[in-house]
Amino acid sequence: MHRDWWRPRWPARALLVLAVAGLAWLSQAGVAQAHPVLLRSTPSDGQTVRTAPRQLDLWFSEPPTAAGLDLVLTDRDGKAFPVTARIADQGLHVVLTGFPELPRSVYELRWSVVSKYDLHRLQGTLVFGVGLAATSSGRPAESVTGPAGTVADAALGWFDAGATAVMCGWVLVVASAARRQITLPAEPLATMWALAAAFGMLSVFASLFRGVRQWSEASGAGSGLAVARDSGQLLRLSVREVVLIVICTLLVRQSRRVGSNSRVTLLLTALLLADLVLRAAGSHARSGPFSLTVLALHQAAALTWVGGLVVLGILTARLAGQRMIRVDLWRAFGPVAASSVAVLVISGLLLTGRQVASVDAALGTLYGRALLVKLALAAALLVLGLRHASGLHPWLRGTLRPVAAPSSRAQVISPLLGIGAVLIAVVLAVTPPARGPQFDKPEAASSRADYQVDDLLITVSLGPNQPGRSLLLVDVVSSRRPSPGPVTAVTADLGTSNGTALRRTPGAAQGGGRWQAAVDVEATGPIPLRIVVGRNQLGPAVLTTTWMVPSGLAPRPVAVSNSRLAPWTNGVAVLVTLVALGVCIVLVRRHRRARTPVAAAAREERVPSGVR
């Protein structure tokens, strides 16, 4: 039997097989998706147009920084044309204007952008023809650093996240021990403070090296300082380095003293929370204050839970022979671990709905696949944690069995599962979420709509209903007989094009007619539309509405479902919140009932026999 102790049993073999299969599944999506992606362009690469475009459009999967735009437009003879760029559509759409009317030729647009989230630089070439046949450049958009940059980001992120987890776990253990009045021996206490300080220094250097990498990549074709300032990453990185240095200073000072200080522990907790918020602000998953808050809570719960398991595994190994202290530490960790799990589940559901567009997006992208693997690891860790809780708190099962701490094997497997989940979480942090126009369910957008204002029936048509030069047609018909007055003028405001005067087509009726004008459509999605119809002796009739311009992206084939995932995950998050509150109430009542006989027995022992 002793010869076979090293052979893994079937659960370990199953975990090994699942890990290998998960890594193979993740590798199918490729590491290139960790950088911003060019979704489409107008004109597209290799397209030939009859008339010269008034603007050029580029759509990206992530918002680029205005300071990092580098655009050069030349014809086939090398003549350069001036280009003015602006960012629209919530930062995902780059509109190029300001160039003169392009003569008949073949043109090349060399572009380079920097992601606002992680300062990765993406560059590419777009070739199109005006009156002359053009062929594709044959060079797809590529990252300046390529897959090697993604691997480096993930490695630095692993060091940073692991170090932060250890610091969070140790501060949690110290606070829990102080609350339960658990006295730790001086030698293991000083060792753990020193270990936390060492991991704090590792986090400082990992964060600094990662910032230097991003800065050097962002300054590939311009001022790295301007790009970092425009994206907001310069302030975030600077503040985070200061916070980490202060944390390290406190940890080093505390390691030289015997015991713990409640004020230092409280200050460390506040600083670690600030560090987690700053970390979340640099993730691809941020998309507003709400997402930032939920992501920071999610990371805090995950790193606290995993870091607590790692720290307790190390600390209890150094407390061999002191069973009561080990059991007390694990019992003190239980409520915090349960709270962390509840926060993880609720925040994870909210984030999934915001970062994953649909089931197909989850199954077909690196972000979605990594998320599923992370969920599998977290589920295995949760099952193991429930087993530990039943041994540490027998009252959960209504029994009076002796309290049992986790076994030595469990104290190794639990941190390993948690570390695996954190490693996958770092992959998610450096990977663009599975959302965006390329994942959206195609919306029905008609190029014709009917409205009624006062006695006028107004029919609006826009063709082609896409960015660029389009023809706006407005049919006006009065429903009153006879018509109260002829239509004398029609003007339209579409998006940023204001006061466009429409002209009447020949043969129009006196009481209305068809009016038309060429307009520039500069964006996709809902854009404001305002039409003013003027008539003699009557006030103007004003139509105010929203016009839908489809994105024009090629529809993705449906594998399982391309319906939005957010309504379902948000509903489940609300349900889990209610269930968690109910379970918390039940457990508190059961815990009080379990403690009542013990407290009564203690009081009986303290009362002298002569007093009874």
FENGICOR-V125118 format. One line per field, one symbol per residue. phi: phi as a letter, one per 20 degrees, with the letter a starting at -180 (. if undefined). psi: psi as a letter, one per 20 degrees, with the letter a starting at -180 (. if undefined). A space follows every 10 residues. Layout:
phi: ???
psi: ???
This chain:
phi: .ffdfeffff ffffffffff ffffffffen efffdfcffa bcfefneddf dffebdccdd fcfeeffefc ccdcefenfe dfcddbdcll neddddcnef ffffadccde cbccffecmf dccaccdbdd mcfcdffmdf fbefemgfff ffffffffff ffffffffff fffffffffe leeegfffff ffffffffff ffffffffff ffffffffef crefffffff enffffffff ffffffffff fffffedenc dfffffffff ffffffffff feefffbqgf ffffffffff ffffffffff fffffffedf ndffffffff fffgffffff ffffffffff fffeddfbff ffedcfffff ffffffffff ffffffffff efcgffdmdd fffcfgffff fefgffffff fffffffffd dffebpgfdf fgefceebbd cccleeeddd ccbfebgofc dedcecceee cfffrffdac ccdcmeedmf eedfffmfff eaodcbaecd edbdnfcfcc cdddcfmcff eddcbcdddf fnfffefeec adffeggfff ffffffffff ffffffffff ffffefffff fffffeefff ef
psi: hhhjhipprh ghgghgghgg hgghghihhq ihiirqpogr qoqrpjqpqg qpqirqpppr iqprqhijpo pppqaijjpq pqppqqpalk iippppaiqr pproapqpoo qprppigjkp ppqappprqo iqpqqqhjor qqqhhahhhg ggggghhggg ggghgggggg hggggghhhj lpoqqgghgh ghghghhghg hghghghghg hhggghhhkh kaohghghgh iihggggghh hgghggghgg gghhhiqpaq phggggghgg hhghhhghgh ijqhipkrhg hggggghghg gghggghhgg ghggghhikp imggggghgh hhhghggggg gghggghggg hghhipgrgh hhhjqhgggh ghgghgghgg hgghhhgghh hhnhihjkrk qqppqqrhgh iggghggghg hhghhhghhj ppqlrrhiiq ppqooqjpqp rpocjpoppp qppqmrqapr pppoppppiq prpiqqphqp qqoocioqkp pqqpqqjqqh jdapqqqpqo ojrrapqqpp ppopqpjqqq ppppapppoq hjqppqpogg pjqphghghg ghggghgggg gghggghggh hghhighghg hhhhhhpqhi h.
